[in-house]
Amino acid sequence: DVKVTQSSRYLVKRTGEKVFLECVQDMDHENMFWYRQDPGLGLRLIYFSYDVKMKEKGDIPEGYSVSREKKERFSLILESASTNQTSMYLCASSQGQGGANEQFFGPGTRLTVL
Amino acid sequence: GDSVTQMEGPVTLSEEAFLTINCTYTATGYPSLFWYVQYPGEGLQLLLKATKADDKGSNKGFEATYRKETTSFHLEKGSVQVSDSAVYFCALSDETGDYKLSFGAGTTVTVRA
């Protein structure tokens, strides 16, 4: 069974803390994605990666960075967490090139920044 | 840029009722279109997709037809069950092949027994 796992289901952090969200996929997929999900806004793409050590900005990259040192792992970093980064964060992966390929999602991390 | 507009919820139905969720899109060229579903406490999973005009995607009793003339991809199910309670997202991927999906806002559907 294909799987995308995220390091935490729930996380509470304080303003100004550095936050790491980890994502691991076991499908040998080339592409990995980080989204945030907010009510009424759907999913918005933060960053994506189509290869190890490669990264591309999505629609809302401000305040975030990413790291992909290994093919199976894609980390999202909040350098200095702020309250407006309170959200649900979803990681996804997909195989190969082409926009028609299915993305597989992890269960999400609900981050609260106090 | 690309965008997806889907009908606002929440939608509440009785079991065996007919479900329609409207979705329209704006994109250049010929995008691929998707419906993803998110069950409570889970991540999204692909429900169905269509990659060219007039294609019909279907899965688990759900159907959607890619209508280029009306730029629409409406989701339908003839007889819903309580287990269909979820959030449904319409999405598109443009033909440039840059892997990105553009999502609608999501529609929450609750089916009551």
Interface residues (C-beta under 8 A of the other chain):
Chain A: V4 N31 F33 G40 L41 G42 L43 R44 L45 F48 Y50 G58 L90 A92 S94 Q97 G98 G99 A100 N101 E102 Q103 F104 F105 G106 P107 G108
Chain B: V4 P31 S32 Y36 G41 E42 G43 L44 Q45 L46 K49 T51 F89 S93 D94 E95 T96 G97 D98 Y99 K100 L101 F103 G104 A105 G106
